[in-house]
Amino acid sequence: MNKFLNKFRKDEDGAVTVDWVVLTAAVVALAGAAYTSISSGTTSLTESTGSFISGKTPGGSGESEAE
């Protein structure tokens, strides 16, 4: 039994896999944090662009219909 426990304790198979799992989790967490920090700005920009485009007339000189 001691021989088995010593072998199990010294066995490092799978250690690299654990390292990659931790590294991947860190990258995913950083990507989530980056998305959270820029999502409100991109939503605002998208809404502003949509408002600007909807005010333009198709085939016109680029001025809105109200002018």
Residue pairs with C-beta under 8 A, 6 or more apart in sequence:
55 64
55 65
56 62
56 63
56 64
57 63
57 64
57 65
